[in-house]
Amino acid sequence: MQYARLTMLLFVACLAQGRLTAQVPETRLTLLAGFEGIKGSVTDAETNEPVAARIIVKDTSGKVQATYYEHCDGIFTEEDGTFSLRLRPGVYHLKIVRGIDYVTQDHTFKVCKNEGTNARIRLQPWVNLKKRGWINGDGHAHLYSEIPANDTMLRQVRKICLAQGVDFISACQGWAGYNDSTWKHAYSVVSDRRFRLLYGAEMPKYRTSHVWWLGLKSTLDNFGNLIDSTYEVQYYQSEQNADWEYAWLKFRSIPDLEVISRYAKTQGAMAVVAHPTSYWWQQRGNISKYTTNVASNLSFGLLSGNPWGGMAVMGYMSDNYYYQNIWFNVLNQGYLMPAFSELDGGYPRDNKFWYGSMRTYFGIDTALTSDPIEQITGAARKGRTFVTSGPIVFADIDRKYGLGDVIRASAESHELNIEAYASGDASDFLTYIVLFRNGKITHLWDLRTNRPRRFTTSYKLSEKDDAWYMVKVYGRDTWENPGDLDVLAFCRNSEYSATRKDFPGGKRSVAFTSPIYFRRKNEPQPAPLIARANLSVVSPATGKGVRKCTVDIFVAGEKIGTARLSGGKGRLRFPVNAQLKITDEGHEPIIRSLYADYEPYLAIQERIANGQWMAENNWKNTLNKSHVPWEVFQFEKTKKNLVPRALGNHIAA
């Protein structure tokens, strides 16, 4: 056996058997007698520390030899970076991948009878994101398990995430068979500074919207009450009822916006709007039903003070224009809304959205602690996030203001700095850098000719009006036509097309930042609307106004005021998201709110939630699944209904 070393590549030749392999410096592939297959280990080329990674082995026909996921090739090393795979004699291609922040390696090796390959892989860091203060994870990660206390699942989650370079996940139902009282110890066993398993939930899950949580400590054993069970049983799972109305399919649960506000306040947690435009047609027997996860309460929530900490703008598709379209319009209404990605799964082998396929990076200000949840939620609240399916992007203004910051719009000159990288895949490159201002492309860098792996630039700007800026970066899997990069224009054209237009954005290699904002005034975003309402309280027995009653006004569970009505009538002024507790001698107290009981608003919400909006403009036949135009949310109409010019709101109690 003879080996020859070249200057740039190490070639190992097994002359008798025709073995040939090409490698990068420092990585070594050597003969392994007595084992048919490949064994190896992976280390960091700079620190010499073991690195968990994903190992992809294909034969000459391109067939993957072993895989965990159906939609993501390869197996995962042990935590110490070691791996072993038995193979038939033949020639194979080996690829080693570790997240997006290490440079991938590719090798060719041969397995002979009673002889395999020993691989000592030294991976070169690409962008040291942790060193720069960025960690990544996912907050919408379901761990459904039929096995109680499924520690095997927890260990497998840890193994996959370490190999994929995922720093944390926030587990949602079914929590790998754990619950409010048992999760903490079990999750701590698989958590350390390299990976952290956190507790979360997707709740409330109503026909009006879903949210998932970062920083949740407990569901307070209330999860079952926060599912829209009436909708699930009488509509979604039923083979009857082709549509629904609030007149017969009412809420049985506490209003979801109230739940969000209370949990956020009492637990210091933050809620993220999940899949804001997701809907589909569900077949039940002979009936095809409009089924919704759409955030139909979006306008009311924004107008009541924006209870959410952010919105999923990357999910189900890496470049999901339908989510981004809504996000851009929310930002254009003056609201702060950080960007998040979501997997809505991650663990099952057949899941299309595997751990690491999409990530949210969080910019933390201090060294990573063993329990980083406060750092994660703190970064999210500041808007220090970017989302990615591969590329890496950093942006700041004047080397002083970071993502999420609010800058005074005073017409002063500023410089926006951009630093972008292709993913760790050695064959990847950058194609576009897109700078958005208020949803429109204000500058485009077309890099398709030069194909750089890294790109830095700056852009001069000044603002005297309210504005927001966002940077978007594309890798090798990109749009062919630069004209399609305009999110708002693409969606608008689709909304008024006579035929359904294809949307090929599902597998784009893309990253984009949360915005940096400019504001003329000191208020970063609009304050909650204040309603002025005429309240009528009548006796159910007589239909006449009660003689005397007390109205306690609550916001997020805290009493902020009290009013006493004479004859059951009065004029009240209160935040639009308030809950009114009405008490009268001889009757049980009742709770009323504009959100759940004010018919003009319910008509708006119902039209969104039950799909009646699709009757307009032939949208049922022309829009792609999950495309909901911004106008469907009727932001301005909701605003006018909640705060009319004259005192005309009536809540019948």
C-alpha positions in Angstrom: 0.0 0.0 0.0 1.5 3.4 -1.0 0.3 6.9 -0.1 1.2 10.2 -1.8 0.7 13.6 -0.3 0.0 16.6 -2.6 0.3 20.2 -1.7 -3.4 21.1 -1.7 -5.1 17.7 -1.5 -4.2 14.4 0.1 -4.7 11.5 -2.3 -4.7 8.0 -0.8 -4.2 5.3 -3.5 -4.9 1.6 -2.8 -3.2 0.4 -6.0 -4.2 -3.2 -5.8 -7.9 -2.5 -5.2 -8.0 0.7 -7.2 -8.8 2.9 -4.1 -8.7 6.7 -4.7 -9.8 9.5 -2.4 -9.4 13.2 -2.4 -9.3 15.3 0.8 -8.8 18.7 2.3 -5.8 19.6 4.4 -5.6 18.0 7.8 -8.5 15.6 7.2 -7.2 12.0 6.9 -8.9 9.0 5.3 -6.9 5.8 5.9 -7.3 2.1 5.4 -9.3 0.2 8.1 -8.7 -3.5 8.1 -11.2 -6.0 9.2 -14.3 -3.7 8.8 -16.4 -3.3 5.7 -17.7 0.2 5.8 -16.6 3.5 7.2 -15.8 4.6 10.8 -14.7 8.0 11.8 -14.7 11.1 14.0 -15.3 14.8 13.5 -13.4 17.6 15.2 -13.2 21.4 15.0 -10.1 22.2 12.9 -9.3 25.2 15.1 -10.0 24.0 18.6 -9.5 20.2 18.1 -12.7 19.7 20.1 -15.1 17.0 19.0 -18.0 18.2 16.9 -21.2 16.4 16.3 -22.2 16.4 12.6 -24.5 14.9 9.9 -22.9 12.2 7.8 -24.2 11.6 4.3 -22.9 8.5 2.3 -24.1 7.9 -1.2 -23.1 5.2 -3.7 -22.1 6.0 -7.3 -25.8 6.1 -8.4 -26.5 8.8 -5.8 -28.5 6.5 -3.5 -28.2 7.5 0.2 -27.0 4.5 2.2 -28.4 5.5 5.6 -30.7 8.3 6.8 -32.8 9.3 9.8 -35.1 11.8 8.0 -37.0 11.1 4.8 -36.4 14.7 3.6 -32.9 15.4 4.9 -30.2 13.0 3.9 -27.8 11.4 6.4 -27.3 10.1 9.9 -26.0 11.8 12.9 -22.7 11.3 14.8 -22.6 10.6 18.5 -21.9 13.7 20.7 -18.2 13.0 20.6 -18.3 13.2 16.8 -17.8 9.5 16.2 -19.7 7.5 13.6 -19.8 4.0 12.1 -21.6 2.7 9.0 -21.4 -0.8 7.5 -21.4 -0.9 3.7 -21.1 -3.3 0.9 -17.9 -3.3 -1.2 -17.9 -0.4 -3.6 -17.1 3.3 -4.2 -18.9 5.9 -2.1 -19.2 9.6 -1.7 -19.0 11.1 1.8 -20.3 14.5 2.8 -20.0 16.0 6.3 -22.3 18.8 7.3 -22.5 20.7 10.6 -25.2 23.4 10.6 -24.6 26.5 8.5 -21.6 27.8 10.4 -19.0 25.1 9.4 -17.6 24.5 5.9 -18.9 21.2 4.5 -16.4 18.6 3.3 -16.8 16.0 0.4 -14.7 12.9 -0.1 -14.6 9.7 -2.1 -13.7 6.4 -0.6 -13.9 2.7 -1.4 -14.9 -0.3 0.6 -13.3 -3.6 -0.3 -13.8 -7.1 1.1 -12.7 -7.1 4.7 -11.4 -3.6 4.3 -13.0 -0.2 4.9 -12.1 3.4 5.6 -11.2 5.2 8.8 -12.0 8.9 8.5 -10.5 11.6 10.7 -12.5 14.7 9.7 -11.4 18.2 10.8 -14.2 20.7 10.0 -13.2 24.3 9.4 -15.5 26.9 11.1 -17.1 29.2 8.6 -18.8 32.0 10.7 -18.4 31.6 14.5 -21.9 32.8 15.3 -21.8 31.9 19.0 -18.6 33.9 19.4 -20.3 36.8 17.7 -23.2 36.5 20.2 -25.8 34.7 18.1 -27.6 31.4 19.1 -30.3 29.7 17.2 -33.3 27.5 17.8 -37.0 26.9 17.2 -40.0 27.7 19.5 -42.7 25.7 17.6 -41.3 22.1 18.1 -44.0 19.5 18.8 -42.9 16.4 20.6 -45.9 14.1 20.3 -45.4 10.8 22.1 -47.7 7.8 22.9 -45.1 6.8 25.5 -45.3 8.7 28.9 -42.0 10.2 30.0 -40.3 9.4 26.7 -36.6 9.9 27.6 -35.5 8.1 24.5 -37.2 10.8 22.4 -35.5 13.5 24.5 -32.0 11.9 24.0 -32.7 11.6 20.2 -33.8 15.3 20.0 -30.5 16.3 21.7 -28.4 14.1 19.4 -30.0 15.5 16.2 -29.8 19.1 17.3 -26.2 18.9 18.4 -25.3 17.4 15.0 -27.4 20.0 13.1 -25.9 22.9 15.1 -29.3 23.8 16.8 -28.7 25.4 20.2 -32.2 25.0 21.6 -35.8 24.0 20.9 -38.9 25.0 22.9 -41.0 21.9 23.1 -44.7 22.0 22.4 -47.4 19.5 23.0 -47.1 16.5 23.6 -43.8 17.5 25.3 -42.4 13.9 24.9 -44.9 12.6 27.4 -44.1 15.2 30.2 -46.3 17.9 31.6 -46.3 21.1 33.7 -45.1 19.3 36.9 -42.6 16.8 35.4 -40.8 18.5 32.5 -38.2 20.6 34.4 -36.1 17.7 35.7 -36.5 15.6 32.6 -35.5 18.4 30.2 -32.5 19.4 32.4 -31.0 15.9 32.0 -30.6 16.5 28.2 -29.6 20.2 28.6 -26.3 21.9 29.0 -24.3 24.8 27.4 -24.2 23.0 24.1 -28.0 22.4 23.8 -31.0 23.4 25.8 -34.4 21.8 25.8 -37.0 24.4 26.9 -40.7 24.2 27.7 -43.4 25.8 25.5 -46.8 25.2 24.0 -48.9 26.0 21.0 -51.8 27.6 22.8 -54.4 29.0 22.5 -55.4 27.1 19.4 -58.6 28.7 18.3 -60.2 29.2 14.9 -59.2 32.9 15.4 -55.4 32.2 15.6 -52.6 30.1 17.1 -49.6 31.2 19.0 -46.5 29.5 20.4 -44.4 30.6 23.3 -40.8 31.4 24.4 -40.1 31.5 28.1 -43.3 29.7 29.2 -42.9 27.9 32.5 -46.3 26.3 32.8 -49.6 26.0 31.0 -51.2 26.1 34.5 -52.8 22.8 33.7 -55.1 24.8 31.4 -54.0 23.5 28.0 -57.2 21.5 27.4 -59.3 24.6 28.0 -57.4 26.6 25.5 -58.3 24.4 22.5 -61.3 25.5 20.4 -63.0 22.2 21.1 -66.4 23.3 19.9 -64.9 24.1 16.5 -62.8 20.9 16.5 -65.7 18.5 17.3 -68.7 20.1 15.6 -67.0 21.4 12.5 -63.4 20.3 11.7 -63.8 16.6 12.6 -67.5 16.3 11.6 -68.7 14.8 8.3 -71.5 17.4 8.5 -71.6 21.2 8.4 -69.9 22.5 5.3 -69.5 25.9 6.9 -70.1 27.6 10.3 -71.2 30.8 11.8 -70.9 32.2 15.3 -74.6 32.1 15.6 -74.4 28.4 16.3 -70.7 27.6 16.7 -69.8 29.8 19.7 -66.6 29.9 21.7 -66.5 27.8 24.8 -63.2 29.2 26.1 -61.8 32.4 27.4 -60.9 34.8 24.5 -57.5 34.0 23.1 -56.2 37.6 23.2 -57.0 37.7 26.9 -55.1 34.4 27.4 -52.1 35.7 25.6 -52.0 38.9 27.7 -52.3 37.1 31.0 -49.7 34.4 30.3 -47.3 37.0 29.0 -47.7 39.2 32.1 -47.7 36.5 34.8 -44.9 34.3 33.4 -42.7 36.9 31.6 -43.1 34.8 28.4 -43.7 36.0 24.9 -46.2 34.8 22.3 -45.4 34.5 18.6 -48.1 34.5 15.9 -47.9 31.1 14.3 -48.5 30.4 10.6 -50.4 33.7 10.2 -52.1 32.8 6.8 -52.3 29.0 7.0 -55.5 27.4 5.8 -56.4 24.3 3.7 -59.4 22.3 2.4 -60.1 19.3 4.6 -62.1 16.4 3.2 -64.6 14.9 5.6 -66.8 12.3 3.9 -68.4 14.1 0.9 -67.6 17.6 2.2 -64.5 19.7 1.6 -64.2 22.1 4.4 -62.3 25.4 4.7 -60.0 24.8 7.7 -58.2 27.7 9.2 -55.1 28.5 11.3 -55.2 32.1 9.9 -54.7 34.9 12.4 -58.2 36.3 11.9 -57.8 38.4 15.1 -54.7 40.1 13.8 -56.3 43.6 13.4 -58.0 43.5 16.7 -54.8 42.4 18.5 -52.7 45.1 16.9 -55.3 47.8 17.7 -55.5 46.6 21.3 -51.8 47.1 21.9 -50.1 44.2 20.0 -49.9 41.4 22.6 -47.5 39.4 20.4 -43.7 39.4 20.7 -43.3 38.6 17.0 -44.6 36.8 14.0 -43.6 33.6 12.1 -42.4 34.9 8.7 -40.5 31.8 7.6 -42.3 28.5 7.9 -43.8 25.7 5.7 -41.8 27.4 3.0 -38.4 29.0 3.5 -39.3 32.1 1.5 -42.9 32.3 2.4 -44.1 35.5 0.6 -47.6 35.0 2.0 -46.4 35.4 5.6 -44.0 38.2 4.6 -46.8 40.1 2.8 -48.8 40.3 6.0 -45.7 41.1 8.1 -44.7 44.0 5.8 -48.2 45.4 6.0 -48.2 45.1 9.8 -44.9 47.0 9.9 -46.3 49.6 7.6 -49.1 50.3 10.2 -46.3 51.4 12.6 -46.0 48.2 14.8 -42.8 46.6 16.0 -42.9 43.0 14.9 -39.7 40.9 15.1 -39.1 38.1 12.6 -39.2 34.4 13.6 -39.1 31.1 11.7 -41.0 28.0 12.8 -40.9 24.3 12.1 -44.3 23.3 13.5 -42.7 19.9 14.1 -39.1 18.9 13.6 -38.8 15.4 15.2 -40.7 12.8 13.1 -38.7 11.0 10.5 -41.2 11.9 7.8 -41.3 15.6 8.8 -40.6 17.9 5.9 -39.4 20.6 8.3 -36.5 18.9 10.2 -34.4 20.4 12.9 -32.1 23.0 11.3 -34.1 23.4 8.0 -35.1 26.8 9.2 -33.7 28.7 12.1 -34.2 31.9 14.1 -31.0 33.4 15.4 -31.1 35.5 18.5 -28.5 38.2 19.3 -27.6 37.9 23.0 -25.7 40.6 24.8 -23.8 38.5 27.3 -22.0 35.1 27.4 -24.3 32.2 27.0 -25.5 30.9 30.3 -26.5 27.3 31.2 -30.1 28.5 31.4 -30.4 30.9 28.5 -34.2 31.5 28.3 -34.0 35.0 29.7 -31.2 35.8 27.2 -33.4 34.4 24.4 -36.6 36.2 25.3 -34.6 39.4 26.0 -33.0 39.3 22.5 -36.5 38.6 21.0 -38.1 41.5 22.8 -35.4 43.8 21.5 -36.0 42.5 18.0 -32.4 41.1 17.7 -33.3 38.2 15.4 -32.7 37.0 11.9 -34.2 34.0 10.2 -32.5 31.7 7.7 -32.6 28.5 5.7 -28.9 28.7 5.0 -27.3 32.2 4.5 -26.1 34.4 7.3 -26.7 38.2 7.5 -25.8 40.9 9.9 -26.9 44.6 9.7 -26.5 47.7 11.7 -26.7 51.4 11.4 -23.7 53.6 12.1 -22.1 50.7 14.0 -24.3 51.9 16.8 -27.9 50.7 16.2 -28.7 47.0 15.8 -31.7 45.0 14.7 -34.8 46.0 16.5 -33.6 49.4 17.5 -35.7 52.5 17.1 -33.9 55.6 15.8 -35.2 59.2 15.8 -36.2 60.3 12.3 -34.4 63.7 12.3 -33.2 63.8 8.7 -29.6 63.1 9.8 -27.3 61.2 7.6 -26.8 57.5 8.5 -24.9 54.5 7.1 -26.5 51.1 7.0 -23.8 48.3 7.1 -24.4 44.9 5.7 -22.3 41.7 6.1 -23.6 38.6 4.4 -22.3 35.0 4.0 -23.4 32.1 2.0 -24.2 28.9 4.0 -21.5 26.6 5.2 -22.0 24.4 2.1 -18.7 24.8 0.3 -20.5 25.0 -3.1 -22.9 27.7 -2.0 -22.6 31.4 -3.0 -24.6 34.6 -2.6 -26.9 35.8 -5.4 -28.8 38.8 -4.2 -28.7 41.3 -1.3 -32.1 43.1 -1.1 -32.7 46.2 1.1 -36.3 46.8 1.8 -37.7 50.2 3.1 -41.3 50.1 4.2 -41.8 46.9 2.2 -40.4 48.3 -1.1 -37.0 47.4 -2.6 -34.9 50.5 -2.1 -31.6 48.9 -3.3 -30.7 45.6 -4.9 -27.2 44.1 -5.1 -27.2 41.5 -7.9 -24.3 39.1 -7.2 -25.1 36.3 -9.6 -22.1 37.0 -11.9 -19.4 37.1 -9.2 -21.0 34.5 -6.9 -19.2 35.6 -3.7 -19.1 33.5 -0.6 -18.9 36.7 1.5 -20.1 40.2 0.8 -20.0 43.4 2.7 -21.3 46.8 1.8 -22.8 50.0 3.2 -25.7 52.2 2.2 -26.2 55.9 2.9 -29.6 57.0 4.2 -31.5 59.6 6.1 -35.1 59.7 7.4 -37.5 62.4 8.4 -40.5 60.1 8.4 -41.5 56.8 10.1 -39.8 54.0 8.3 -38.3 50.5 8.7 -35.5 48.8 7.0 -34.9 45.0 6.5 -32.1 43.2 4.7 -32.7 40.0 2.8 -30.0 37.7 1.4 -30.2 34.8 -1.1 -27.9 31.9 -1.6 -27.5 29.6 -4.6 -31.1 28.4 -4.6 -32.6 31.7 -5.7 -35.1 33.5 -7.9 -34.2 33.6 -11.6 -36.0 36.9 -12.2 -35.0 39.8 -10.0 -38.4 41.3 -10.6 -39.9 38.5 -8.4 -37.9 39.7 -5.4 -40.6 42.4 -4.7 -42.8 40.6 -2.1 -45.7 43.0 -2.0 -45.8 43.4 -5.8 -45.6 39.6 -6.3 -48.5 39.0 -3.9 -50.6 41.9 -5.3 -50.2 40.6 -8.9 -51.3 37.2 -7.8 -54.3 38.5 -6.0 -55.6 40.2 -9.1 -54.6 37.6 -11.6 -57.3 35.8 -13.6 -55.6 32.5 -13.1 -53.6 30.9 -10.3 -49.9 31.7 -10.5 -47.2 29.3 -9.4 -45.2 30.2 -6.4 -41.7 28.6 -6.4 -40.4 30.0 -3.2 -40.6 26.9 -1.1 -37.0 25.8 -1.1 -35.1 29.1 -1.5 -31.8 29.6 0.3 -32.6 32.8 2.1 -32.0 34.8 5.3 -33.5 38.1 6.4 -33.3 40.3 9.4 -35.8 41.8 11.8 -36.3 45.5 11.0 -34.4 48.6 12.2 -37.0 51.4 12.7 -37.1 55.1 12.4 -39.7 57.1 14.3 -40.6 60.8 14.3 -42.1 60.7 17.8 -41.0 59.0 21.0 -43.8 56.3 20.7 -42.3 53.3 19.0 -45.7 51.9 18.0 -49.3 52.9 18.3 -50.9 52.9 21.7 -54.0 50.7 22.4 -57.2 52.1 21.1 -59.7 53.5 23.7 -63.3 52.6 23.1 -66.3 54.8 23.9 -69.3 52.6 24.4 -72.9 52.8 25.4 -73.6 49.8 27.7 -77.0 48.4 28.3 -77.6 45.8 31.0 -80.9 44.0 31.1 -82.5 41.4 33.2 -82.9 38.1 31.4 -86.2 37.5 33.2 -87.9 40.8 32.4 -85.9 42.2 29.4 -85.7 45.5 31.2 -82.7 47.4 32.4 -81.5 46.4 35.9 -81.9 49.0 38.6 -78.3 49.2 39.7 -75.1 47.4 38.6 -71.4 47.6 38.9 -69.0 47.3 36.0 -65.4 46.4 36.8 -62.9 46.9 33.9 -60.1 44.5 33.6 -57.0 44.4 31.3 -54.8 41.3 31.4 -56.5 40.2 34.6 -55.9 43.5 36.4 -58.7 45.8 37.4 -58.1 49.3 36.1 -61.4 50.9 36.9 -65.0 50.6 38.1 -68.3 52.2 36.9 -71.8 52.2 38.4 -74.7 52.2 36.1 -78.2 53.4 37.0 -81.1 51.7 35.2 -78.7 49.4 33.5 -77.4 52.1 31.1 -74.2 54.1 31.0 -71.4 55.5 28.8 -68.0 53.9 29.4 -64.5 54.6 28.1 -62.0 51.7 28.2 -59.2 50.0 26.2 -60.7 47.9 23.4 -59.2 44.7 24.8 -60.8 45.2 28.2 -63.0 42.6 29.9 -66.0 44.0 31.6 -67.2 42.2 34.7 -70.9 43.1 35.3 -72.4 42.5 38.7 -75.9 43.0 39.9 -77.8 41.8 43.0 -79.9 38.8 42.2 -77.9 37.7 39.1 -74.7 35.8 38.5 -71.8 38.1 37.4 -71.2 38.1 33.7 -68.1 38.9 31.5 -68.5 40.9 28.3 -66.0 42.3 25.8 -65.8 44.0 22.4 -63.7 41.1 21.2 -66.2 38.4 22.0 -69.6 40.2 22.1 -69.6 43.2 19.9 -71.5 42.1 16.7 -70.0 44.6 14.2 -66.5 43.3 15.1 -67.6 39.6 15.2 -68.9 39.9 11.7 -65.5 41.0 10.5 -63.7 38.2 12.3 -66.2 35.6 11.3 -65.8 36.4 7.6 -62.0 35.8 7.9 -62.2 32.7 10.1 -64.9 30.8 8.2 -63.4 31.5 4.7 -66.2 33.7 3.4 -63.5 36.2 2.2 -62.6 33.7 -0.6 -65.8 34.6 -2.4 -64.3 37.9 -3.4 -62.4 38.3 -6.7 -62.7 34.6 -7.4 -59.9 34.1 -4.9 -61.0 30.5 -4.1 -59.9 29.6 -7.7 -57.0 32.0 -8.2 -55.0 32.1 -4.9 -52.5 29.5 -3.8 -53.1 27.8 -0.5 -52.2 30.0 2.5 -52.3 33.2 0.4 -54.5 35.6 2.3 -54.4 39.2 1.0 -53.8 41.9 3.6 -57.1 43.6 2.8 -58.9 40.5 4.1 -57.9 41.4 7.6 -59.8 44.7 7.3 -57.5 46.7 9.5 -59.1 50.1 8.8 -62.7 48.8 9.1 -61.9 47.2 12.4 -60.4 50.4 13.7 -63.5 52.4 12.7 -65.9 49.9 14.2 -64.1 49.9 17.5 -63.7 53.7 17.8 -66.5 55.4 15.9 -66.7 59.2 15.7 -69.9 59.2 17.7 -70.8 57.2 20.8 -72.5 54.4 19.1 -71.1 51.1 20.4 -73.7 49.0 22.2 -72.9 45.8 24.1 -76.0 44.0 25.1 -75.5 42.3 28.4 
